[in-house]
């Protein structure tokens, strides 16, 4: 019996050693709270109090993420994954050629997606807030801009989820689960 327990404990320790903490609790709570507020805003009636507060919540979350991008933990910081257009192009080229390397944090293409999502959510939130102001009462053009941005955001979220699934299959690591528990497989020497 002791041998079985030692074996099970050894396997558990090996499993824990083979993974590393990447996403801190604040990043994970931010991520799923943003998912809930954005989808919640789509599900409730436009202009409803709930719709407005879900939008304000999304704006607040984006503001938090921008701060956490500068002052947060290693993989939460923009300096860890935002590398510029050349790095994105090189990563996409390598990925299409099947030679890209797995990363613990976000890859350059994911960085572009994250920045795009944050910018779009902010734009949707700000245009939504503007619609509550007397200066823009009845401004159909602003309603159109707000709606177009919102639907563009939803499409981009779809691309984001699809990319996470494709990358999960390619790298044999459930990236959606990592956003729940925060752990990823450690980088092995052959992957460096």
Backbone as a printed PyTorch tensor [residue, N CA C, xyz], in Angstrom:
tensor([[[  0.8270,  -1.1910,   0.0000],
         [  0.0000,   0.0000,   0.0000],
         [  0.8730,   1.2580,   0.0000]],

        [[  1.9290,   1.2590,   0.8470],
         [  2.8310,   2.4110,   0.8880],
         [  3.5090,   2.6350,  -0.4570]],

        [[  3.8530,   1.5330,  -1.1360],
         [  4.4890,   1.6520,  -2.4450],
         [  3.5530,   2.3310,  -3.4370]],

        [[  2.2790,   2.0030,  -3.3710],
         [  1.2890,   2.6160,  -4.2670],
         [  1.1730,   4.1100,  -3.9690]],

        [[  1.1140,   4.4610,  -2.6890],
         [  1.0070,   5.8690,  -2.3050],
         [  2.2490,   6.6540,  -2.7180]],

        [[  3.4510,   6.0380,  -2.5230],
         [  4.6870,   6.7120,  -2.9270],
         [  4.7130,   6.9050,  -4.4380]],

        [[  4.2570,   5.9010,  -5.1730],
         [  4.2270,   5.9880,  -6.6280],
         [  3.2830,   7.0950,  -7.0870]],

        [[  2.1100,   7.1510,  -6.4690],
         [  1.1360,   8.1920,  -6.8180],
         [  1.6810,   9.5730,  -6.4670]],

        [[  2.3230,   9.6900,  -5.3060],
         [  2.8960,  10.9730,  -4.8880],
         [  4.0140,  11.3890,  -5.8360]],

        [[  4.8190,  10.4220,  -6.2680],
         [  5.9010,  10.7090,  -7.2080],
         [  5.3800,  11.1890,  -8.5460]],

        [[  4.3190,  10.5590,  -9.0280],
         [  3.7200,  10.9850, -10.2950],
         [  3.1650,  12.3960, -10.1750]],

        [[  2.5070,  12.6860,  -9.0480],
         [  1.9370,  14.0210,  -8.8220],
         [  3.0430,  15.0650,  -8.7570]],

        [[  4.1430,  14.7540,  -8.0640],
         [  5.2630,  15.6900,  -7.9690],
         [  5.8860,  15.9100,  -9.3430]],

        [[  6.0090,  14.8360, -10.1260],
         [  6.5450,  14.9470, -11.4820],
         [  5.6650,  15.8010, -12.3670]],

        [[  4.3600,  15.6510, -12.2160],
         [  3.4040,  16.4330, -12.9970],
         [  3.5140,  17.9110, -12.6230]],

        [[  3.6320,  18.1950, -11.3180],
         [  3.7440,  19.5820, -10.8620],
         [  5.0550,  20.1970, -11.3450]],

        [[  6.1370,  19.3990, -11.3270],
         [  7.4330,  19.9050, -11.7640],
         [  7.4510,  20.1360, -13.2700]],

        [[  6.6450,  19.4090, -14.0110],
         [  6.6260,  19.5220, -15.4640],
         [  5.8120,  20.7190, -15.9410]],

        [[  5.1230,  21.3990, -15.0200],
         [  4.3700,  22.5940, -15.3900],
         [  4.8820,  23.7830, -14.5880]],

        [[  4.6450,  24.9540, -15.1330],
         [  5.0340,  26.1800, -14.4430],
         [  3.8520,  27.1350, -14.4210]],

        [[  3.8150,  27.9590, -13.3990],
         [  2.7610,  28.9620, -13.2730],
         [  3.0640,  30.0810, -14.2680]],

        [[  2.1140,  30.3740, -15.1370],
         [  2.3010,  31.4200, -16.1360],
         [  1.3150,  32.5640, -15.9120]],

        [[  0.0360,  32.2410, -15.8120],
         [ -0.9970,  33.2780, -15.6800],
         [ -1.3740,  33.4530, -14.2160]],

        [[ -1.1190,  34.6350, -13.6960],
         [ -1.4280,  34.9140, -12.2970],
         [ -2.9460,  35.0110, -12.1050]],

        [[ -3.4110,  34.9360, -10.8660],
         [ -4.8620,  34.9730, -10.6130],
         [ -5.5440,  36.2270, -11.1580]],

        [[ -4.8670,  37.3710, -11.1060],
         [ -5.4940,  38.5960, -11.6090],
         [ -5.7130,  38.5450, -13.1180]],

        [[ -4.7630,  37.9960, -13.8640],
         [ -4.9300,  37.8510, -15.3150],
         [ -6.1100,  36.9340, -15.6130]],

        [[ -6.2000,  35.8340, -14.8750],
         [ -7.2810,  34.8750, -15.1260],
         [ -8.6450,  35.4400, -14.7480]],

        [[ -8.7330,  36.1100, -13.6050],
         [-10.0090,  36.7190, -13.2050],
         [-10.3800,  37.8240, -14.1920]],

        [[ -9.3840,  38.6250, -14.6060],
         [ -9.6270,  39.6510, -15.6170],
         [-10.2140,  39.0290, -16.8830]],

        [[ -9.5560,  37.9860, -17.3830],
         [ -9.9600,  37.3580, -18.6410],
         [-11.4130,  36.8960, -18.6010]],

        [[-11.7690,  36.1190, -17.5890],
         [-13.1200,  35.5500, -17.5400],
         [-14.1600,  36.5990, -17.1610]],

        [[-13.7720,  37.6170, -16.4100],
         [-14.6960,  38.7200, -16.1120],
         [-14.9810,  39.5240, -17.3740]],

        [[-13.9560,  39.7090, -18.1970],
         [-14.1440,  40.4160, -19.4630],
         [-15.0470,  39.6180, -20.3940]],

        [[-14.8260,  38.3130, -20.4600],
         [-15.7020,  37.4440, -21.2630],
         [-17.1480,  37.6180, -20.8110]],

        [[-17.3750,  37.5530, -19.5010],
         [-18.7380,  37.6600, -18.9630],
         [-19.3550,  39.0230, -19.2510]],

        [[-18.5920,  40.0950, -19.0800],
         [-19.1700,  41.4260, -19.2870],
         [-19.4480,  41.7020, -20.7610]],

        [[-18.5480,  41.2890, -21.6530],
         [-18.7660,  41.5220, -23.0870],
         [-19.9470,  40.6970, -23.5890]],

        [[-19.9580,  39.4100, -23.2720],
         [-21.0840,  38.5880, -23.7420],
         [-22.3800,  38.9730, -23.0490]],

        [[-22.2960,  39.3650, -21.7900],
         [-23.4860,  39.8370, -21.0900],
         [-24.0860,  41.0520, -21.7740]],

        [[-23.2290,  41.9790, -22.2050],
         [-23.7110,  43.1820, -22.8960],
         [-24.3960,  42.8290, -24.2110]],

        [[-23.9200,  41.7760, -24.8790],
         [-24.5650,  41.3300, -26.1170],
         [-25.9190,  40.6850, -25.8450]],

        [[-26.0610,  40.0720, -24.6870],
         [-27.2750,  39.3060, -24.3960],
         [-28.4270,  40.1460, -23.8610]],

        [[-28.1200,  41.2750, -23.2370],
         [-29.1990,  42.0990, -22.6790],
         [-29.6170,  43.1630, -23.6940]],

        [[-30.7640,  43.7460, -23.4510],
         [-31.3260,  44.7620, -24.3480],
         [-30.4000,  45.9760, -24.4420]],

        [[-30.1580,  46.4350, -25.6790],
         [-29.3370,  47.6350, -25.8730],
         [-29.9650,  48.8070, -25.1340]],

        [[-29.1390,  49.5860, -24.4790],
         [-29.6270,  50.7590, -23.7700],
         [-30.1410,  50.4740, -22.3710]],

        [[-30.3800,  49.2010, -22.0540],
         [-30.7960,  48.8250, -20.6980],
         [-29.7280,  49.2480, -19.6920]],

        [[-30.1400,  49.4180, -18.4630],
         [-29.1880,  49.7320, -17.3950],
         [-28.1230,  48.6380, -17.3020]],

        [[-28.5440,  47.3840, -17.4080],
         [-27.5870,  46.2660, -17.3330],
         [-26.5780,  46.3430, -18.4770]],

        [[-27.0450,  46.6800, -19.6740],
         [-26.1630,  46.7980, -20.8370],
         [-25.0990,  47.8710, -20.5650]],

        [[-25.5370,  49.0050, -20.0460],
         [-24.6040,  50.1020, -19.7480],
         [-23.5870,  49.6910, -18.6890]],

        [[-24.0450,  49.0750, -17.6160],
         [-23.1310,  48.6990, -16.5370],
         [-22.1730,  47.5930, -16.9550]],

        [[-22.6270,  46.6980, -17.8040],
         [-21.7090,  45.6770, -18.3230],
         [-20.6350,  46.3330, -19.1930]],

        [[-21.0280,  47.3360, -19.9690],
         [-20.0600,  48.0880, -20.7710],
         [-19.0660,  48.8390, -19.9050]],

        [[-19.5600,  49.4830, -18.8430],
         [-18.6620,  50.1940, -17.9260],
         [-17.7150,  49.2140, -17.2360]],

        [[-18.2300,  48.0430, -16.9160],
         [-17.3870,  47.0100, -16.3000],
         [-16.2740,  46.6060, -17.2570]],

        [[-16.6230,  46.4010, -18.5320],
         [-15.6150,  46.0440, -19.5350],
         [-14.5670,  47.1490, -19.6590]],

        [[-15.0100,  48.4060, -19.6520],
         [-14.0620,  49.5280, -19.7160],
         [-13.1330,  49.5360, -18.5070]],

        [[-13.6890,  49.3170, -17.3340],
         [-12.8700,  49.2620, -16.1250],
         [-11.8660,  48.1260, -16.1730]],

        [[-12.2950,  46.9910, -16.6980],
         [-11.3890,  45.8460, -16.8180],
         [-10.2540,  46.1410, -17.7950]],

        [[-10.5660,  46.8190, -18.9000],
         [ -9.5230,  47.1890, -19.8580],
         [ -8.5270,  48.1440, -19.1940]],

        [[ -9.0320,  49.1090, -18.4420],
         [ -8.1370,  50.0370, -17.7320],
         [ -7.2280,  49.2700, -16.7640]],

        [[ -7.8080,  48.3210, -16.0260],
         [ -6.9990,  47.4890, -15.1270],
         [ -5.9260,  46.7420, -15.9120]],

        [[ -6.3070,  46.1330, -17.0550],
         [ -5.3500,  45.3190, -17.8240],
         [ -4.2230,  46.1660, -18.3770]],

        [[ -4.5380,  47.4000, -18.7530],
         [ -3.4820,  48.2890, -19.2260],
         [ -2.4780,  48.5650, -18.1070]],

        [[ -2.9620,  48.8280, -16.9170],
         [ -2.0580,  49.0260, -15.7740],
         [ -1.2710,  47.7530, -15.4670]],

        [[ -1.9670,  46.6090, -15.4600],
         [ -1.3190,  45.3320, -15.1500],
         [ -0.3140,  44.9680, -16.2420]],

        [[ -0.5150,  45.4840, -17.4370],
         [  0.4240,  45.2570, -18.5320],
         [  1.7660,  45.9350, -18.3130]],

        [[  1.7860,  46.9250, -17.4340],
         [  3.0420,  47.6130, -17.1100],
         [  3.5960,  47.2220, -15.7430]],

        [[  2.7090,  46.8950, -14.8090],
         [  3.1480,  46.6630, -13.4340],
         [  2.8980,  45.2460, -12.9280]],

        [[  2.3420,  44.3840, -13.7500],
         [  1.9610,  43.0460, -13.3160],
         [  3.1110,  42.0600, -13.2800]],

        [[  2.7510,  40.8060, -13.1740],
         [  3.7350,  39.7280, -13.1400],
         [  4.3840,  39.5670, -14.5170]],

        [[  5.4370,  38.7960, -14.5850],
         [  6.2610,  38.6880, -15.7940],
         [  5.4500,  38.4900, -17.0730]],

        [[  4.6520,  37.4440, -17.1530],
         [  3.9570,  37.1320, -18.3980],
         [  2.7390,  38.0220, -18.6320]],

        [[  2.3430,  38.7870, -17.6280],
         [  1.2400,  39.7410, -17.7950],
         [  1.7310,  41.0510, -18.4040]],

        [[  3.0210,  41.3330, -18.2660],
         [  3.5700,  42.6050, -18.7480],
         [  3.6630,  42.6300, -20.2670]],

        [[  3.3040,  43.7640, -20.8420],
         [  3.3920,  43.9360, -22.2910],
         [  4.8220,  43.7260, -22.7750]],

        [[  5.7960,  44.0980, -21.9650],
         [  7.2010,  43.9410, -22.3590],
         [  7.5810,  42.4780, -22.5710]],

        [[  6.7890,  41.5550, -22.0370],
         [  7.0660,  40.1310, -22.2010],
         [  6.5980,  39.6070, -23.5600]],

        [[  5.6150,  40.2740, -24.1780],
         [  5.0710,  39.6960, -25.4120],
         [  4.8280,  40.6740, -26.5550]],

        [[  4.7870,  41.9580, -26.3270],
         [  4.5880,  42.9130, -27.4240],
         [  5.9520,  43.1910, -28.0400]],

        [[  6.1060,  42.7950, -29.3050],
         [  7.4120,  42.8580, -29.9490],
         [  7.4350,  43.6590, -31.2490]],

        [[  6.3190,  44.0920, -31.7580],
         [  6.2960,  44.8920, -32.9760],
         [  5.9370,  44.0890, -34.2110]],

        [[  5.6820,  44.8100, -35.3260],
         [  5.2050,  44.1700, -36.5630],
         [  6.1640,  43.1270, -37.1400]],

        [[  7.4690,  43.3970, -37.0850],
         [  8.4390,  42.4480, -37.6480],
         [  8.3730,  41.1050, -36.9150]],

        [[  8.2830,  41.1440, -35.5870],
         [  8.2050,  39.9070, -34.7950],
         [  6.9160,  39.1490, -35.1020]],

        [[  5.8210,  39.8830, -35.3020],
         [  4.5490,  39.2330, -35.6580],
         [  4.6960,  38.5380, -37.0020]],

        [[  5.2500,  39.2410, -37.9890],
         [  5.4240,  38.6610, -39.3300],
         [  6.3390,  37.4360, -39.2820]],

        [[  7.4370,  37.5280, -38.5340],
         [  8.3630,  36.3920, -38.4200],
         [  7.6910,  35.2020, -37.7470]],

        [[  6.9100,  35.4780, -36.6950],
         [  6.2240,  34.3850, -36.0060],
         [  5.2060,  33.7210, -36.9340]],

        [[  4.4220,  34.5180, -37.6370],
         [  3.4010,  33.9610, -38.5380],
         [  4.0700,  33.1440, -39.6380]],

        [[  5.1780,  33.6580, -40.1980],
         [  5.9120,  32.9040, -41.2240],
         [  6.3970,  31.5610, -40.6710]],

        [[  6.9920,  31.5880, -39.4870],
         [  7.4930,  30.3550, -38.8650],
         [  6.3420,  29.4140, -38.5330]],

        [[  5.2410,  29.9650, -38.0800],
         [  4.0770,  29.1410, -37.7180],
         [  3.5180,  28.4460, -38.9470]],

        [[  3.4090,  29.1830, -40.0550],
         [  2.8990,  28.5910, -41.3000],
         [  3.8650,  27.5480, -41.8580]],

        [[  5.1570,  27.7360, -41.6100],
         [  6.1620,  26.7690, -42.0630],
         [  6.2870,  25.5940, -41.1010]],

        [[  5.6200,  25.6770, -39.9550],
         [  5.6820,  24.5980, -38.9690],
         [  6.9420,  24.6170, -38.1260]],

        [[  7.6300,  25.7630, -38.0990],
         [  8.8860,  25.8450, -37.3500],
         [  8.8100,  26.7930, -36.1480]],

        [[  7.6260,  27.2740, -35.8290],
         [  7.4940,  28.1990, -34.6940],
         [  7.7650,  27.4640, -33.3900]],

        [[  8.2450,  28.2090, -32.4150],
         [  8.5450,  27.6110, -31.1180],
         [  7.4740,  27.9880, -30.1050]],

        [[  7.1190,  27.0160, -29.2870],
         [  6.1380,  27.2380, -28.2290],
         [  6.7250,  28.2130, -27.2190]],

        [[  5.8800,  29.0570, -26.6790],
         [  6.3090,  30.0370, -25.6850],
         [  5.4890,  29.8680, -24.4250]],

        [[  6.0600,  30.2360, -23.3050],
         [  5.2940,  30.1770, -22.0570],
         [  4.2290,  31.2640, -22.0340]],

        [[  4.6100,  32.4760, -22.3890],
         [  3.6570,  33.5770, -22.4310],
         [  2.9910,  33.6430, -23.7950]],

        [[  2.5140,  34.8290, -24.1340],
         [  1.8610,  35.0180, -25.4270],
         [  2.8980,  35.1060, -26.5390]],

        [[  2.5510,  34.5900, -27.7160],
         [  3.4130,  34.7400, -28.8770],
         [  3.1220,  36.1020, -29.5290]],

        [[  3.9630,  36.5560, -30.4830],
         [  3.7590,  37.8750, -31.0900],
         [  2.4030,  38.0410, -31.7880]],

        [[  1.8870,  36.9900, -32.4110],
         [  0.5710,  37.0920, -33.0500],
         [ -0.5220,  37.2490, -31.9960]],

        [[ -0.3800,  36.5520, -30.8840],
         [ -1.3380,  36.6950, -29.7840],
         [ -1.2690,  38.1030, -29.2060]],

        [[ -0.0780,  38.6860, -29.1750],
         [  0.0700,  40.0620, -28.6880],
         [ -0.7510,  41.0180, -29.5430]],

        [[ -0.6720,  40.8410, -30.8580],
         [ -1.4630,  41.6780, -31.7660],
         [ -2.9530,  41.4960, -31.4990]],

        [[ -3.3750,  40.2600, -31.2760],
         [ -4.7810,  39.9800, -30.9820],
         [ -5.1980,  40.6510, -29.6740]],

        [[ -4.3810,  40.5300, -28.6500],
         [ -4.7060,  41.1120, -27.3430],
         [ -4.8480,  42.6250, -27.4490]],

        [[ -3.8860,  43.2690, -28.0870],
         [ -3.9530,  44.7240, -28.2280],
         [ -5.1720,  45.1410, -29.0490]],

        [[ -5.4870,  44.3760, -30.0880],
         [ -6.6700,  44.6720, -30.9130],
         [ -7.9520,  44.5200, -30.1090]],

        [[ -8.0450,  43.4390, -29.3370],
         [ -9.2390,  43.2230, -28.5100],
         [ -9.3890,  44.3260, -27.4690]],

        [[ -8.3050,  44.6880, -26.7990],
         [ -8.3750,  45.7450, -25.7900],
         [ -8.7990,  47.0710, -26.4190]],

        [[ -8.2320,  47.3940, -27.5840],
         [ -8.5870,  48.6470, -28.2640],
         [-10.0520,  48.6430, -28.6930]],

        [[-10.5120,  47.5270, -29.2420],
         [-11.9110,  47.4460, -29.6800],
         [-12.8780,  47.5270, -28.5060]],

        [[-12.5650,  46.8380, -27.4260],
         [-13.4410,  46.8900, -26.2460],
         [-13.5040,  48.3180, -25.7160]],

        [[-12.3540,  48.9930, -25.6870],
         [-12.3360,  50.3890, -25.2370],
         [-13.1710,  51.2630, -26.1700]],

        [[-13.0380,  51.0620, -27.4750],
         [-13.8000,  51.8630, -28.4430],
         [-15.3020,  51.6070, -28.3180]],

        [[-15.6850,  50.3530, -28.1500],
         [-17.1060,  50.0250, -27.9590],
         [-17.6110,  50.6850, -26.6780]],

        [[-16.8370,  50.5810, -25.6160],
         [-17.2430,  51.1650, -24.3380],
         [-17.3610,  52.6790, -24.3860]],

        [[-16.3890,  53.3290, -25.0100],
         [-16.4160,  54.7940, -25.0860],
         [-17.5770,  55.2690, -25.9580]],

        [[-17.7990,  54.6210, -27.1050],
         [-18.9340,  55.0390, -27.9480],
         [-20.2590,  54.7550, -27.2520]],

        [[-20.3210,  53.6840, -26.4920],
         [-21.5280,  53.4040, -25.7130],
         [-21.7710,  54.4710, -24.6660]],

        [[-20.7070,  54.8660, -23.9740],
         [-20.8190,  55.9380, -22.9780],
         [-21.2590,  57.2390, -23.6430]],

        [[-20.6880,  57.5420, -24.8210],
         [-21.0560,  58.7680, -25.5320],
         [-22.5490,  58.8040, -25.8470]],

        [[-23.1240,  57.6480, -26.1120],
         [-24.5580,  57.5820, -26.4170],
         [-25.4260,  57.9860, -25.2250]],

        [[-24.8620,  57.9890, -24.0270],
         [-25.6330,  58.3860, -22.8380],
         [-25.5890,  59.8930, -22.6110]],

        [[-24.7550,  60.5920, -23.3560],
         [-24.5960,  62.0360, -23.1750],
         [-25.6580,  62.8050, -23.9560]],

        [[-26.1060,  63.9120, -23.3980],
         [-27.0970,  64.7570, -24.0740],
         [-26.5950,  65.2340, -25.4310]],

        [[-25.3050,  65.5050, -25.5330],
         [-24.7250,  66.0110, -26.7790],
         [-24.9100,  65.0400, -27.9430]],

        [[-25.0670,  63.7580, -27.6530],
         [-25.2000,  62.7530, -28.7120],
         [-26.5680,  62.0810, -28.7210]],

        [[-27.5370,  62.6780, -28.0230],
         [-28.8870,  62.0990, -27.9750],
         [-29.4440,  61.9860, -29.3950]],

        [[-29.8380,  60.7820, -29.7690],
         [-30.4290,  60.5370, -31.0860],
         [-29.4390,  60.5100, -32.2380]],

        [[-28.1510,  60.5110, -31.9590],
         [-27.1300,  60.4990, -33.0150],
         [-27.0360,  59.0940, -33.6100]],

        [[-27.7440,  58.9090, -34.7130],
         [-27.7710,  57.5760, -35.3390],
         [-26.3990,  57.1390, -35.8240]],

        [[-25.5930,  58.0910, -36.2940],
         [-24.2620,  57.7310, -36.7750],
         [-23.4360,  57.0960, -35.6550]],

        [[-23.6040,  57.6250, -34.4250],
         [-22.8570,  57.0840, -33.2930],
         [-23.3880,  55.7050, -32.9050]],

        [[-24.6990,  55.5290, -32.9880],
         [-25.2780,  54.2020, -32.7440],
         [-24.7330,  53.2000, -33.7520]],

        [[-24.6100,  53.6450, -35.0240],
         [-24.0690,  52.7670, -36.0700],
         [-22.6060,  52.4200, -35.7940]],

        [[-21.8310,  53.4200, -35.4000],
         [-20.4160,  53.1760, -35.0870],
         [-20.3030,  52.2010, -33.9200]],

        [[-21.0880,  52.4500, -32.8700],
         [-21.0780,  51.5790, -31.6880],
         [-21.4380,  50.1410, -32.0740]],

        [[-22.4870,  49.9850, -32.8530],
         [-22.9210,  48.6490, -33.2750],
         [-21.8990,  47.9560, -34.1570]],

        [[-21.3300,  48.7030, -35.1020],
         [-20.3210,  48.1210, -35.9970],
         [-19.0910,  47.6790, -35.2090]],

        [[-18.6540,  48.5200, -34.2780],
         [-17.5100,  48.1460, -33.4340],
         [-17.8220,  46.9050, -32.6020]],

        [[-19.0440,  46.8400, -32.0610],
         [-19.4300,  45.6960, -31.2260],
         [-19.4330,  44.4010, -32.0300]],

        [[-19.9920,  44.4410, -33.2370],
         [-20.0200,  43.2230, -34.0590],
         [-18.6260,  42.8520, -34.5580]],

        [[-17.7920,  43.8550, -34.8130],
         [-16.3980,  43.5850, -35.1830],
         [-15.6780,  42.9160, -34.0150]],

        [[-15.9470,  43.4060, -32.8100],
         [-15.3770,  42.7950, -31.6060],
         [-15.7970,  41.3360, -31.4890]],

        [[-17.0630,  41.0680, -31.6960],
         [-17.5480,  39.6880, -31.5950],
         [-16.8540,  38.7860, -32.6210]],

        [[-16.6640,  39.2910, -33.8390],
         [-15.9590,  38.5150, -34.8660],
         [-14.5110,  38.2560, -34.4470]],

        [[-13.8660,  39.2760, -33.8980],
         [-12.4770,  39.1230, -33.4600],
         [-12.3650,  38.1420, -32.2950]],

        [[-13.3480,  38.1490, -31.4090],
         [-13.3810,  37.1660, -30.3150],
         [-13.4550,  35.7570, -30.9040]],

        [[-14.2600,  35.5840, -31.9500],
         [-14.3460,  34.2840, -32.6170],
         [-13.0000,  33.8420, -33.1730]],

        [[-12.2800,  34.7710, -33.8010],
         [-10.9450,  34.4640, -34.3310],
         [-10.0010,  34.1120, -33.1780]],

        [[-10.1010,  34.8480, -32.0810],
         [ -9.2710,  34.5970, -30.8930],
         [ -9.4950,  33.1820, -30.3500]],

        [[-10.7490,  32.7890, -30.2110],
         [-11.0710,  31.4510, -29.6940],
         [-10.5890,  30.3840, -30.6780]],

        [[-10.8280,  30.6010, -31.9700],
         [-10.3750,  29.6410, -32.9820],
         [ -8.8490,  29.5050, -32.9530]],

        [[ -8.1500,  30.6230, -32.8380],
         [ -6.6830,  30.5810, -32.7750],
         [ -6.2100,  29.8240, -31.5350]],

        [[ -6.8870,  30.0250, -30.4090],
         [ -6.5150,  29.3010, -29.1840],
         [ -6.6970,  27.7970, -29.3680]],

        [[ -7.7560,  27.4060, -30.0580],
         [ -7.9950,  25.9770, -30.3130],
         [ -6.9320,  25.4220, -31.2590]],

        [[ -6.6510,  26.1480, -32.3470],
         [ -5.6470,  25.6970, -33.3220],
         [ -4.2740,  25.5810, -32.6520]],

        [[ -3.9000,  26.5830, -31.8630],
         [ -2.6100,  26.5380, -31.1730],
         [ -2.5740,  25.4170, -30.1310]],

        [[ -3.6960,  25.1740, -29.4790],
         [ -3.7750,  24.0730, -28.5030],
         [ -3.4920,  22.7410, -29.1710]],

        [[ -4.0760,  22.5400, -30.3360],
         [ -3.8620,  21.2900, -31.0760],
         [ -2.4150,  21.2230, -31.5650]],

        [[ -1.9350,  22.3060, -32.1420],
         [ -0.5850,  22.3280, -32.7030],
         [  0.4840,  22.0520, -31.6450]],

        [[  0.3640,  22.7070, -30.4970],
         [  1.3720,  22.5580, -29.4480],
         [  1.0190,  21.4930, -28.4160]],

        [[ -0.1030,  20.8210, -28.6270],
         [ -0.5680,  19.7540, -27.7240],
         [ -0.6500,  20.2430, -26.2700]],

        [[ -1.2950,  21.4030, -26.1190],
         [ -1.4700,  21.9940, -24.7920],
         [ -2.7900,  22.7710, -24.7900]],

        [[ -3.6570,  22.4400, -23.8580],
         [ -4.9700,  23.0750, -23.7920],
         [ -4.8290,  24.5040, -23.2660]],

        [[ -4.7610,  25.4600, -24.1900],
         [ -4.5400,  26.8490, -23.8010],
         [ -5.7450,  27.4520, -23.0850]],

        [[ -6.9290,  26.9690, -23.3850],
         [ -8.1160,  27.4690, -22.6900],
         [ -8.0620,  27.0360, -21.2270]],

        [[ -7.6490,  25.7960, -20.9770],
         [ -7.5150,  25.3160, -19.5910],
         [ -6.4430,  26.0970, -18.8400]],

        [[ -5.3740,  26.5050, -19.5380],
         [ -4.3230,  27.2630, -18.8480],
         [ -4.8520,  28.6020, -18.3390]],

        [[ -5.8840,  29.1280, -19.0010],
         [ -6.4730,  30.3790, -18.5300],
         [ -7.4040,  30.1380, -17.3400]],

        [[ -7.6350,  28.8820, -17.0090],
         [ -8.4080,  28.5390, -15.8070],
         [ -7.4900,  28.2800, -14.6150]],

        [[ -6.4620,  27.4460, -14.8220],
         [ -5.5930,  27.0760, -13.6950],
         [ -4.2600,  27.8260, -13.6780]],

        [[ -3.9120,  28.4800, -14.7600],
         [ -2.7200,  29.3180, -14.7900],
         [ -1.4150,  28.6170, -15.0970]],

        [[ -1.4330,  27.2980, -15.2880],
         [ -0.1970,  26.5410, -15.4820],
         [ -0.0410,  26.1060, -16.9380]],

        [[  1.2240,  26.0530, -17.3800],
         [  1.5450,  25.5370, -18.7070],
         [  2.7050,  24.5580, -18.5780]],

        [[  2.8270,  23.7110, -19.5760],
         [  3.9500,  22.7850, -19.6250],
         [  5.2460,  23.5920, -19.6760]],

        [[  6.2280,  23.1680, -18.9090],
         [  7.5220,  23.8520, -18.9150],
         [  8.1590,  23.7200, -20.2930]],

        [[  8.9770,  24.6840, -20.6590],
         [  9.7140,  24.6280, -21.9200],
         [ 10.8480,  23.6270, -21.7430]],

        [[ 10.9040,  22.6550, -22.6370],
         [ 11.9640,  21.6440, -22.5760],
         [ 13.1700,  22.1330, -23.3620]],

        [[ 14.3480,  21.5560, -23.0840],
         [ 15.5780,  21.9700, -23.7620],
         [ 15.4410,  21.9090, -25.2760]],

        [[ 14.7660,  20.8870, -25.7850],
         [ 14.6380,  20.7380, -27.2420],
         [ 13.7450,  21.8210, -27.8430]],

        [[ 12.9510,  22.5070, -27.0000],
         [ 12.0690,  23.5590, -27.4910],
         [ 12.7370,  24.9330, -27.4630]],

        [[ 13.9020,  25.0400, -26.8200],
         [ 14.5610,  26.3500, -26.6710],
         [ 15.2930,  26.7470, -27.9200]]])
